[in-house]
């Protein structure tokens, strides 16, 4: 059951990051989950595990990490 919550929270974090960077409409739900999970790892590695936590992920560092990930990926993969 824990993995289900991790995937749901990862998808929400990825969707928030996509909305902040205005790339949310072009991202699918699988990319949202991947961006949320990888961004959560990046954010917590860079910023630590402070703030509210859901499913083992600190929300604020996770969202910041996901925003960084989405911005970097969209810079390299974005349409020219």
N, CA, C and O of each residue as an XYZ file, in Angstrom:
320
protein
N       0.821     -1.191      0.000
C       0.000      0.000      0.000
C       0.868      1.261      0.000
O       0.487      2.296     -0.546
N       2.046      1.148      0.627
C       2.946      2.299      0.673
C       3.381      2.719     -0.728
O       3.463      3.913     -1.015
N       3.659      1.757     -1.598
C       4.101      2.095     -2.961
C       3.024      2.820     -3.738
O       3.328      3.690     -4.555
N       1.782      2.480     -3.500
C       0.683      3.183     -4.167
C       0.674      4.653     -3.763
O       0.510      5.526     -4.615
N       0.849      4.939     -2.465
C       0.901      6.326     -1.999
C       2.109      7.059     -2.558
O       2.026      8.241     -2.895
N       3.240      6.351     -2.657
C       4.442      6.971     -3.227
C       4.187      7.374     -4.675
O       4.579      8.466     -5.085
N       3.542      6.516     -5.451
C       3.250      6.839     -6.851
C       2.253      7.994     -6.966
O       2.406      8.868     -7.820
N       1.240      7.995     -6.112
C       0.243      9.069     -6.151
C       0.878     10.401     -5.776
O       0.674     11.400     -6.465
N       1.644     10.423     -4.692
C       2.288     11.667     -4.263
C       3.319     12.108     -5.295
O       3.446     13.304     -5.558
N       4.056     11.173     -5.885
C       5.004     11.504     -6.947
C       4.316     12.132     -8.151
O       4.832     13.080     -8.743
N       3.155     11.607     -8.510
C       2.385     12.189     -9.617
C       1.895     13.588     -9.309
O       1.913     14.462    -10.176
N       1.458     13.805     -8.082
C       0.992     15.140     -7.682
C       2.160     16.127     -7.677
O       2.022     17.257     -8.144
N       3.309     15.700     -7.148
C       4.481     16.573     -7.139
C       4.907     16.898     -8.573
O       5.236     18.047     -8.870
N       4.905     15.914     -9.453
C       5.241     16.154    -10.855
C       4.249     17.081    -11.538
O       4.638     17.920    -12.350
N       2.966     16.935    -11.214
C       1.952     17.818    -11.797
C       2.120     19.254    -11.304
O       1.953     20.200    -12.073
N       2.451     19.414    -10.024
C       2.693     20.754     -9.488
C       3.906     21.374    -10.159
O       3.885     22.551    -10.520
N       4.968     20.588    -10.328
C       6.173     21.099    -10.998
C       5.871     21.475    -12.445
O       6.372     22.487    -12.934
N       5.069     20.683    -13.129
C       4.685     21.012    -14.497
C       3.852     22.272    -14.572
O       3.983     23.049    -15.518
N       2.992     22.486    -13.581
C       2.173     23.697    -13.558
C       3.025     24.930    -13.266
O       2.794     25.994    -13.839
N       4.007     24.790    -12.377
C       4.870     25.921    -12.045
C       5.727     26.317    -13.238
O       5.924     27.504    -13.495
N       6.235     25.333    -13.967
C       7.094     25.623    -15.115
C       6.311     25.785    -16.408
O       6.910     25.963    -17.468
N       5.002     25.729    -16.344
C       4.082     25.820    -17.487
C       4.335     24.747    -18.536
O       4.098     24.970    -19.724
N       4.815     23.588    -18.107
C       5.005     22.444    -18.998
C       4.023     21.329    -18.683
O       4.140     20.233    -19.229
N       3.066     21.588    -17.817
C       2.153     20.559    -17.349
C       1.216     20.028    -18.414
O       0.810     18.868    -18.344
N       0.862     20.835    -19.392
C      -0.082     20.378    -20.416
C       0.562     19.386    -21.370
O      -0.121     18.521    -21.919
N       1.868     19.500    -21.574
C       2.532     18.597    -22.508
C       3.014     17.313    -21.836
O       3.452     16.388    -22.520
N       2.940     17.244    -20.513
C       3.410     16.070    -19.789
C       2.254     15.103    -19.563
O       1.143     15.524    -19.242
N       2.510     13.830    -19.729
C       1.518     12.818    -19.424
C       1.614     12.407    -17.969
O       2.499     12.866    -17.247
N       0.711     11.547    -17.538
C       0.699     11.166    -16.134
C       1.901     10.308    -15.772
O       2.361     10.355    -14.632
N       2.422      9.525    -16.712
C       3.618      8.727    -16.425
C       4.819      9.641    -16.211
O       5.614      9.419    -15.299
N       4.953     10.666    -17.045
C       6.043     11.623    -16.886
C       5.893     12.405    -15.586
O       6.889     12.731    -14.940
N       4.664     12.705    -15.201
C       4.439     13.380    -13.915
C       4.948     12.535    -12.751
O       5.608     13.050    -11.849
N       4.644     11.244    -12.771
C       5.090     10.359    -11.692
C       6.618     10.268    -11.692
O       7.244     10.358    -10.636
N       7.212     10.092    -12.863
C       8.674      9.995    -12.951
C       9.325     11.294    -12.499
O      10.279     11.272    -11.721
N       8.818     12.425    -12.980
C       9.376     13.721    -12.584
C       9.217     13.944    -11.088
O      10.116     14.491    -10.450
N       8.102     13.537    -10.521
C       7.885     13.691     -9.086
C       8.813     12.831     -8.256
O       9.354     13.294     -7.252
N       9.007     11.574     -8.661
C       9.871     10.676     -7.902
C      11.342     11.064     -8.019
O      12.055     11.127     -7.017
N      11.792     11.322     -9.241
C      13.193     11.702     -9.438
C      13.441     13.091     -8.849
O      14.468     13.318     -8.209
N      12.515     14.010     -9.058
C      12.644     15.345     -8.485
C      12.649     15.318     -6.971
O      13.346     16.111     -6.339
N      11.889     14.429     -6.388
C      11.887     14.276     -4.938
C      13.253     13.824     -4.443
O      13.752     14.334     -3.440
N      13.848     12.889     -5.129
C      15.189     12.431     -4.757
C      16.214     13.551     -4.889
O      17.059     13.731     -4.011
N      16.140     14.299     -5.980
C      17.075     15.412     -6.203
C      16.879     16.488     -5.140
O      17.846     16.961     -4.544
N      15.640     16.869     -4.907
C      15.350     17.917     -3.942
C      15.772     17.562     -2.531
O      16.325     18.395     -1.813
N      15.513     16.328     -2.133
C      15.887     15.926     -0.779
C      17.390     15.739     -0.645
O      17.940     15.931      0.440
N      18.064     15.368     -1.731
C      19.521     15.252     -1.678
C      20.164     16.632     -1.565
O      21.156     16.799     -0.856
N      19.604     17.616     -2.258
C      20.173     18.970     -2.235
C      19.751     19.764     -1.006
O      20.562     20.484     -0.423
N      18.493     19.637     -0.612
C      17.936     20.511      0.416
C      17.634     19.827      1.747
O      17.351     20.505      2.735
N      17.689     18.524      1.787
C      17.378     17.811      3.028
C      15.898     17.457      3.122
O      15.138     17.672      2.177
N      15.504     16.924      4.243
C      14.130     16.454      4.442
C      13.401     17.309      5.465
O      13.017     16.810      6.524
N      13.206     18.565      5.173
C      12.501     19.456      6.083
C      11.105     19.737      5.539
O      10.835     19.514      4.359
N      10.254     20.211      6.373
C       8.888     20.524      5.973
C       7.976     19.322      6.121
O       8.393     18.263      6.590
N       6.727     19.497      5.717
C       5.764     18.396      5.844
C       6.143     17.223      4.946
O       6.663     17.408      3.845
N       5.873     16.015      5.434
C       6.200     14.806      4.682
C       4.954     13.977      4.438
O       4.115     13.811      5.324
N       4.848     13.463      3.231
C       3.768     12.557      2.850
C       4.410     11.390      2.111
O       5.185     11.601      1.177
N       4.104     10.185      2.510
C       4.625      8.962      1.892
C       6.145      8.948      1.881
O       6.754      8.433      0.943
N       6.763      9.509      2.914
C       8.209      9.506      3.018
C       8.909     10.564      2.197
O      10.137     10.569      2.124
N       8.160     11.461      1.575
C       8.753     12.523      0.761
C       8.467     13.874      1.396
O       7.314     14.206      1.671
N       9.516     14.651      1.628
C       9.343     16.008      2.136
C       8.815     16.857      0.982
O       9.456     16.940     -0.066
N       7.668     17.479      1.160
C       6.964     18.106      0.042
C       7.700     19.300     -0.568
O       7.842     19.371     -1.789
N       8.162     20.223      0.244
C       8.755     21.444     -0.303
C      10.057     21.147     -1.051
O      10.198     21.588     -2.192
N      11.021     20.415     -0.463
C      12.217     20.081     -1.245
C      11.908     19.230     -2.468
O      12.578     19.349     -3.494
N      10.898     18.372     -2.367
C      10.528     17.528     -3.501
C       9.985     18.351     -4.651
O      10.331     18.106     -5.807
N       9.141     19.324     -4.350
C       8.584     20.176     -5.404
C       9.688     21.016     -6.040
O       9.725     21.170     -7.261
N      10.587     21.559     -5.221
C      11.695     22.356     -5.765
C      12.581     21.490     -6.662
O      12.982     21.923     -7.742
N      12.886     20.270     -6.219
C      13.688     19.356     -7.042
C      12.993     18.981     -8.332
O      13.639     18.891     -9.376
N      11.681     18.761     -8.283
C      10.933     18.422     -9.494
C      10.870     19.603    -10.457
O      10.929     19.410    -11.671
N      10.751     20.823     -9.932
C      10.757     22.012    -10.788
C      12.105     22.129    -11.492
O      12.158     22.418    -12.687
N      13.186     21.908    -10.760
C      14.519     21.952    -11.368
C      14.640     20.888    -12.451
O      15.144     21.167    -13.539
N      14.185     19.676    -12.164
C      14.260     18.585    -13.134
C      13.454     18.892    -14.387
O      13.954     18.713    -15.498
N      12.211     19.352    -14.228
C      11.359     19.657    -15.381
C      11.956     20.796    -16.200
O      11.916     20.752    -17.430
N      12.505     21.809    -15.547
C      13.105     22.928    -16.267
C      14.326     22.483    -17.064
O      14.494     22.888    -18.214
N      15.171     21.662    -16.469
C      16.372     21.196    -17.167
C      16.000     20.280    -18.335
O      16.540     20.420    -19.433
N      15.086     19.350    -18.100
C      14.684     18.432    -19.167
C      13.993     19.188    -20.304
O      14.253     18.904    -21.473
N      13.125     20.137    -19.983
C      12.436     20.882    -21.033
C      13.400     21.790    -21.796
O      13.158     22.100    -22.962
N      14.490     22.222    -21.152
C      15.499     23.026    -21.840
C      16.210     22.205    -22.917
O      16.447     22.692    -24.022
N      16.549     20.957    -22.587
C      17.276     20.125    -23.535
C      16.380     19.427    -24.548
O      16.802     19.174    -25.676
N      15.162     19.118    -24.164
C      14.256     18.355    -25.030
C      13.238     19.267    -25.715
O      12.582     18.851    -26.670
N      13.100     20.497    -25.239
C      12.074     21.408    -25.747
C      12.171     21.664    -27.228
O      13.231     21.511    -27.835
N      11.058     22.052    -27.802
C      11.003     22.353    -29.241
C      11.782     23.619    -29.549
O      11.764     24.579    -28.778
N      12.453     23.609    -30.664
C      13.264     24.767    -31.051
C      12.593     25.554    -32.138
O      13.130     26.564    -32.591
